[in-house]
Amino acid sequence: MIDYTKEELVELLKKNPDKFNEWKVGQDEIDLSEVDFSGINLAEIDFSDADLNSSSFADCSLSFVNFTNTDLTSVDFTRARVLECDFTDALLTGADCSYAEMTYCNFSEADMAGCILSETDLSNSDLTASVNLNASRYDEDTVWPDDDMLPEDFDGANHRDLSALQDEEEESGASDW
């Protein structure tokens, strides 16, 4: 089996994605952490079970990409166009999806803790079985799918920015200073 460097794998993904998918079948572990995929158009790629920790897909166009059981911790998806991708069992802890269009995606059992969804368009995506969606960051400009595509206990209108988290000031007029 051919061993590729991360740089060679990025070139393979750009020029011959089918060959990447064929190569991937024989691999036990795929480490593509901290790789810059920014601005690349990727379609029908199988990233399942890969380590993409801290990689960047900023400004990418991704369609029919399989991210099943993939480590997407701290991945940058800002301004990406993500169409019909599968994030089943993916770890999206700390992923930045700000300003991204993530439509018709499957987020079943995806861990969304700390995922940044500010101004993200999630139209028609299935988040019903996502995990920790309440622990994600989003704002009033986040576009959610219909309620039947969201977890039962989730309320997208109840958004808070971390800057709004502050200690309540004591109401006493006296100061120790």
N, C-alpha and C positions, 0 to 999 in steps of 0.2 A: 504494500500500500504506500502511496506517495505521501511524504510529509511536506506540508506547505507552511510557510511562515504566515503570520497574520496579514502582512502586506500582499503576499501572493494570493491568499484567500479572498481579499477584497477585490483584487484584479480579476480573479476567477468569477466572483459574483457579478462583476460589471460586464464581463465579456461572455461568460458561458455558465449561466446559473444552473442549467441542467446538469452540467459536469460537477458542480458543487454538490447538488443534491445526491448524485450518484456516489461521489466520494464520501459524503457524510454517512451513508448507510453502514460502512465498515468501521466507523469511529466509535470508541468508547466514550471519550470526552472531547468536547470541542470548546476551546478557550478562545473566545473573541472579545474578551474583556478589554475595555479602554481603547476600542477601535473607532476611528472616525469614519462613519458611513455618510456624513453630511452631504446633502444634495444629490444622492444617488437614487435612481428609480429601480426598485426591486419588486419583482412579481413572481409568485409561486415558488418562494424560497422556503426550505424546511430548516428552521432554526430550533426545532424541538430539542429539548434537553441540553441546550447549549448554555455557556456562560457568557453573557453579553454585559455583565456588570460594568457600569460607568462608560458604556459606549455612547456614541452620538448618532442619532438618526434625524438630526435637525434638518428641516427643509427637504426631507425625503418624500418620495411618493412610494408608498408600500401597498401592494394589493395581493390578496390571497396568500399572505405570509403566515407560516405556522410557527407561533411562539409557544406552543404547548410545553408546559413544565420547564420554561426557560427562566434563568436568573436575569431579570431586567432591573436589578437594584440600581438606582441613581442614573438610569439611562435617560438621555435627552431626546425627547420627541417633539421639541418646540417647533411649531409651524409646519409639522409634517402632515401629509395627507395619507391617512391610514384607512384603507377600504377593505372590508370583508376579511380581516385578519383574525386568527384564533389565538387568544391569550389564555386558554384553559390551563388552570393550575400554575400560571406564571406568577413570579414574584416581582411586583411593581413597586416595592417599597422605595419611596423617595424619587420615583421616576418623575420627570418634568414633562408634562403633556400640554403645557400652556400654549394657547393659540392653535392647537392642533385640530384637525378634522379626523375624528375616529369613528366613522360611521359603519353600520352593519357588522360590527365586531362582536365576538363572543368572549365574555369575561368570566365564564363559569369557574368558580373556585379560585379566581385570580386574587391575590392579596394586594389590596389597594391602599394599605396603611401608608400615610405620608405622601401619596401620589398627588402631584400638583395638577389640578384640572381647571385652572383659571382660564376663562374664555375658550374652553375646549368644547367642540361640537361632538356630542355623543349620540346624535340622532340615530334611531333604529338599532342601536347596539344593545346587546343582551347583558344586563348587569344583575339580573335576578338572583343568581347564585354567587355573586362576587363576595369577597370576604373583606371586612374592615373598610367598606366604602364610607362609613361615617367618620373614619379617621383620615380621610383624604382632605386635601385643601381645594376649595372651589369658591367661586364668587357668583354674583348675580348675573354675570354674563356667560356662565357655563350653560350650554344647551343640553338638556337631559332628554333621554328617550321618553316615550309614553310611560305612565305609571306601571303598566303591566310588565314593563321591561326593567323595573327597578326592584330592589329588595323591599319587602313589605314594611319594614321598620325605618325606611329611609325617607327623609324629607329634604329635597334639594333646595327648598326655599329657606331652610335653616342654615345659612352659610355664615361662616366666621373667618375672618382673616386672622392670622396669628398676631398681627399688630393690635387687634382688638382685645387680646387677652392681657389683662392687667389686673393688678391687685385693686380691690375696692378700697377707696380712701376712707379713712375713718371720718365720721361726721362731727367729731368734737372740734371745737374752735381752738382749743389749746394746742400748742406745739411745744415739743421738747427742745427745739433749736433756738 
